[in-house]
Amino acid sequence: MHIRDIFARHPTTFSFEFFPPKSADAAEVLYQAILELQTLRPSYVSVTYGAGGSTRELTHDLVVRLKEQTPMDPVPHLTCVGHTQDEINAILTRYALAGVSNILALGGDLPRSMPDHDRAKDAFRYAAQLVAHIKAFNNSHAHPDKRGFGICVAGYPEGHPGTPNRVREMDYLKAKVDAGADWICTQLFFDNRDFYDFRDRCTLAGINVPIVAGIMPVSSIKGMLSMADMALGARLPAPLLRAINRTPGDPDSVRRVGVHWATEQCRDLLDNNVRGIHFYTLNKSTATREIYTTLGVRLAD
Ligand SMILES: Cc1cc2nc3c(=O)[nH]c(=O)nc-3n(C[C@H](O)[C@H](O)[C@H](O)COP(=O)(O)OP(=O)(O)OC[C@H]3O[C@@H](n4cnc5c(N)ncnc54)[C@H](O)[C@@H]3O)c2cc1C
């Protein structure tokens, strides 16, 4: 379903992110999580893409499998880095044929496996250029929806590490929206004040598309470290660190603290009219299901 119809139908969207599994064991864990999470009837689910095309087929296969075998509506991520225009067009054409309605358009970071790659060879340097290209593609290629793909872009409540100038960063975000993005999904954050301030700065910059908040519960000490590595710049507030430090450090206690913190974040976001919440699930279902239950979230019709 085109994202504009999803937002029209859901006053608050709830969505989940998955990544394509790279082994049979990982696939088993993911498909079990999918079975459990589909009962929550998310507004949509998104599937990550390995920058440089490292998960090109895996992302495509998971997206098509979700589309054909579950009631969930998949939104594939797509990154600019390492791709020619023909490659991007081939990927878009396959998604259009599969009836995929929406795409998350990203710049992507140069993967460690491509240290010598010359970005001047890429068709697109920034996500705004990819958004403009998808818009043009929508006008010139067949798609089951006459509007073509709905387009999401990334936003960074705590700022993107690549642009220390936070004023310019809002200009770049606005450029993505002006190029045709329908909605923004944020990087994960742990302090809602960062999100509210980001939302206000978007309004001041004239960015008026829906902004969906990215939430990831801390699931372990190791997970917390890799999370901080992945979402460069994400800050762990002192009260969360204190709560984790109060635990004996065993996985179950840390996980409970993480789920409690994320649940409180979600409750506060809902009280403050968030347009949607996107759960970074790490391909597991338990934390998201516990948060839903505690919040008493009513499932969408
Ligand atoms: C919701 C979400 C999902 C993600 N999913 C994936 C994924 O599936 N795969 C993956 O590899 N990565 C993913 N990422 C990470 C993302 O690819 C990186 O954070 C990347 O560095 C930036 O992507 P972007 O789309 O924000 O890029 P852009 O919007 O292109 O911005 C990249 C940097 O360039 C700056 N910039 C933008 N335009 C200009 C300009 N005209 N001149 C100068 N500077 C400019 C921006 O401020 C920013 O610092 C995701 C991030 C988020 C928040």
The ligand as an SDF file (V2000), in Angstrom:
LIG
                    3D

 53 58  0  0  0  0  0  0  0  0999 V2000
   16.2050    4.7860    9.1530 C   0  0  0  0  0  0  0  0  0  0  0  0
   17.6010    4.4340    8.6590 C   0  0  0  0  0  0  0  0  0  0  0  0
   17.7840    3.2800    7.8920 C   0  0  0  0  0  0  0  0  0  0  0  0
   19.0600    2.9580    7.3960 C   0  0  0  0  0  0  0  0  0  0  0  0
   19.2190    1.8130    6.6500 N   0  0  0  0  0  0  0  0  0  0  0  0
   20.4130    1.5380    6.1010 C   0  0  0  0  0  0  0  0  0  0  0  0
   20.5830    0.3840    5.2480 C   0  0  0  0  0  0  0  0  0  0  0  0
   19.6530   -0.3860    5.0270 O   0  0  0  0  0  0  0  0  0  0  0  0
   21.8090    0.1760    4.7060 N   0  0  0  0  0  0  0  0  0  0  0  0
   22.8670    1.0230    4.9440 C   0  0  0  0  0  0  0  0  0  0  0  0
   23.9550    0.7670    4.3990 O   0  0  0  0  0  0  0  0  0  0  0  0
   22.7450    2.1110    5.7420 N   0  0  0  0  0  0  0  0  0  0  0  0
   21.5440    2.3900    6.3280 C   0  0  0  0  0  0  0  0  0  0  0  0
   21.4150    3.4970    7.1230 N   0  0  0  0  0  0  0  0  0  0  0  0
   22.5970    4.3220    7.4190 C   0  0  0  0  0  0  0  0  0  0  0  0
   22.8250    5.4200    6.3550 C   0  0  0  0  0  0  0  0  0  0  0  0
   23.0640    4.8460    5.0850 O   0  0  0  0  0  0  0  0  0  0  0  0
   24.0190    6.2350    6.8070 C   0  0  0  0  0  0  0  0  0  0  0  0
   23.7390    6.9290    8.0010 O   0  0  0  0  0  0  0  0  0  0  0  0
   24.5690    7.1820    5.7650 C   0  0  0  0  0  0  0  0  0  0  0  0
   25.8080    7.7320    6.2450 O   0  0  0  0  0  0  0  0  0  0  0  0
   23.7030    8.3880    5.4900 C   0  0  0  0  0  0  0  0  0  0  0  0
   22.6120    8.0490    4.7650 O   0  0  0  0  0  0  0  0  0  0  0  0
   21.5440    9.1880    4.3730 P   0  0  0  0  0  0  0  0  0  0  0  0
   20.5070    8.5310    3.5890 O   0  0  0  0  0  0  0  0  0  0  0  0
   21.1800    9.9730    5.5600 O   0  0  0  0  0  0  0  0  0  0  0  0
   22.4840   10.0510    3.3860 O   0  0  0  0  0  0  0  0  0  0  0  0
   22.4050   11.5290    2.8770 P   0  0  0  0  0  0  0  0  0  0  0  0
   21.1100   12.1600    3.1060 O   0  0  0  0  0  0  0  0  0  0  0  0
   22.9480   11.4770    1.5050 O   0  0  0  0  0  0  0  0  0  0  0  0
   23.4670   12.2550    3.8440 O   0  0  0  0  0  0  0  0  0  0  0  0
   24.7660   11.7360    4.0200 C   0  0  0  0  0  0  0  0  0  0  0  0
   25.6500   12.8070    4.6310 C   0  0  0  0  0  0  0  0  0  0  0  0
   25.9060   13.8040    3.6490 O   0  0  0  0  0  0  0  0  0  0  0  0
   25.4110   15.0550    4.0650 C   0  0  0  0  0  0  0  0  0  0  0  0
   24.8710   15.7000    2.8590 N   0  0  0  0  0  0  0  0  0  0  0  0
   23.6820   15.4720    2.2630 C   0  0  0  0  0  0  0  0  0  0  0  0
   23.5490   16.2320    1.1550 N   0  0  0  0  0  0  0  0  0  0  0  0
   24.6940   16.9430    1.0300 C   0  0  0  0  0  0  0  0  0  0  0  0
   25.1680   17.8980    0.0920 C   0  0  0  0  0  0  0  0  0  0  0  0
   24.4190   18.2930   -0.9480 N   0  0  0  0  0  0  0  0  0  0  0  0
   26.4150   18.4200    0.2720 N   0  0  0  0  0  0  0  0  0  0  0  0
   27.1850   18.0570    1.3250 C   0  0  0  0  0  0  0  0  0  0  0  0
   26.7670   17.1430    2.2640 N   0  0  0  0  0  0  0  0  0  0  0  0
   25.5460   16.6010    2.1230 C   0  0  0  0  0  0  0  0  0  0  0  0
   24.3650   14.7460    5.1190 C   0  0  0  0  0  0  0  0  0  0  0  0
   24.1540   15.8040    6.0180 O   0  0  0  0  0  0  0  0  0  0  0  0
   24.9980   13.5330    5.8000 C   0  0  0  0  0  0  0  0  0  0  0  0
   26.0090   13.9000    6.6900 O   0  0  0  0  0  0  0  0  0  0  0  0
   20.1610    3.8200    7.6830 C   0  0  0  0  0  0  0  0  0  0  0  0
   19.9650    4.9770    8.4700 C   0  0  0  0  0  0  0  0  0  0  0  0
   18.7030    5.2800    8.9480 C   0  0  0  0  0  0  0  0  0  0  0  0
   18.5140    6.4950    9.8130 C   0  0  0  0  0  0  0  0  0  0  0  0
  1  2  1  0
  2  3  1  0
  2 52  2  0
  3  4  2  0
  4  5  1  0
  4 50  1  0
  5  6  2  0
  6  7  1  0
  6 13  1  0
  7  8  2  0
  7  9  1  0
  9 10  1  0
 10 11  2  0
 10 12  1  0
 12 13  2  0
 13 14  1  0
 14 15  1  0
 14 50  1  0
 15 16  1  0
 16 17  1  0
 16 18  1  0
 18 19  1  0
 18 20  1  0
 20 21  1  0
 20 22  1  0
 22 23  1  0
 23 24  1  0
 24 25  2  0
 24 26  1  0
 24 27  1  0
 27 28  1  0
 28 29  2  0
 28 30  1  0
 28 31  1  0
 31 32  1  0
 32 33  1  0
 33 34  1  0
 33 48  1  0
 34 35  1  0
 35 36  1  0
 35 46  1  0
 36 37  1  0
 36 45  1  0
 37 38  2  0
 38 39  1  0
 39 40  1  0
 39 45  2  0
 40 41  1  0
 40 42  2  0
 42 43  1  0
 43 44  2  0
 44 45  1  0
 46 47  1  0
 46 48  1  0
 48 49  1  0
 50 51  2  0
 51 52  1  0
 52 53  1  0
M  END
$$$$
